[in-house]
Amino acid sequence: MKSISILGVFVADLCFIGDKIPSKGQTILGKKHVVGPGGKGSNQAIAASRLNGEVSFITKVGKDSHSEMAFNLYKEAGVKTHSIIQDEKLFTGVAGIMIDKDGNNAISIVSGAAEHLVSEDIDNKIETIKNSEIFLTQMETPDEVTIYALKKAKEHKCITILNPAPARKIDEGNFKLIDFFTPNETEAEFYLNKKIKTVEDIKNAADEFLKKGIKNVIITLGEKGIYFSNGKENFFLEAYKLKQAVVDTTGAGDAFNGAFAVGLANDLDIKEALSFANKVAGISTTRLGAASSMPFAKEVTDN
């Protein structure tokens, strides 16, 4: 199996569950409150490691109860922590998550210590990237750090995956650093500044991303599945047919990206890797929470 390095953020998720997500100025009574581990990069590292991936996580956290939660989880999951920087002057990030009865969510994130990552931190942990064959990141770390890490990953011959969430501006010249680009519909709309509604819209969006220099485009479509294109091959894949009801979609995209990295690490072809990732993401929506919803390899095999 190829090794995987992941750059991202750990936050403590403060989840508030109720019948609906409050609108502006509205106060509602919730049904349940859960505190657990989250952050896109961290979720993806947990997802990949629980699927027996060889995973190193690069981030910055404080020295507090939230970071203790992170290290306990990584030890349990088998995530390598030698590239996690602890700074006692900073606090570990937090996220406020509102979840309605149908599993839909709205999220606000304060990245905390990870917001203070700098390019020098990447240089200090460069051996982790150098010794990896797959590099996965998102847009939760500072933009200049994300792009710098992608450049370093390409210099060291890594396969690069960028999950552009939350969607933030990328300079046109940096799209060529991305081997696999995994936006959802909303994120794709942000980068192309246009609505994506129809099948043709989705296909055209992928073509536009390819013209920017991205090698492979994967547009995730929630319950409608995914669309893949690399200019030579393109196809839709349906969402995995669930045996249980959707409970919480928080972290489903992270489950998908972590699982896709593992699929590539196991030398699956692209369609097989995407089908595997679809299944893992689907299973994750049948449980509450983000990191806690990531399935283990045996659960995926048994479903």
Secondary structure, DSSP 8 states (H G I E B T S, - for coil): --EEEEE---EEEEEEE-SS---TT-----SEEEEEEE-HHHHHHHHHHHTT-EEEEEEEE-SSHHHHHHHHHHHHHT-B-TTEEE-TTS-EEEEEEEE-TTS-EEEEEEEEGGGG--HHHHHHTHHHHHT-SEEEE-SSS-HHHHHHHHHHHHHTT-EEEE---S-----GGGGGG-SEE--BHHHHHHHHTS---SHHHHHHHHHHHHHTT-SEEEEE-GGG-EEEE-SS-EEEE-----SS-----TTHHHHHHHHHHHHHHTT--HHHHHHHHHHHHHHHTTSSSSGGG---HHHHHH-
